[in-house]
Amino acid sequence: MLALYRRVFIALTGAALGAALALPASALDRRVRIVNNTGYTMVEFYGSNKGTDSWEEDILGYDVLPSGRSVVIDFDDGTGYCIFDFKAVFEDGDEVTSFGKNVCELGTFTYN
């Protein structure tokens, strides 16, 4: 009888631990380090979730991101989305877009 209780306890403990480790999408870390290694200063940066049709606002605002530098951006916009599109605008006018980036899994994104 004791062996049966022990197996049930172990099964319940494992299930509880598994449930605790399975975080909802809203609790995932959406911080991504954006690295600029292009040789040009990034003057604008946009990140829009897959559920929107616009780029929203420039995340850098009045700041810029010089070449050789990085910035950590928290993409948690309250929607629960993990898939984002990025757009970087550089001082020479070039725009680089990258689509379908999973910010819940991506720790660093580098522009070269």
Secondary structure, 3 states (H helix, E strand, C coil): CHHHHHHHHHHHHHHHHHHHHCCCHHHCCCEEEEEECCCCCEEEEEEEECCCCCCCCCCCCCCCECCCEEEEEECCCCCCCCEEEEEEEECCCCEEEEEEEECCCCCEEEEC
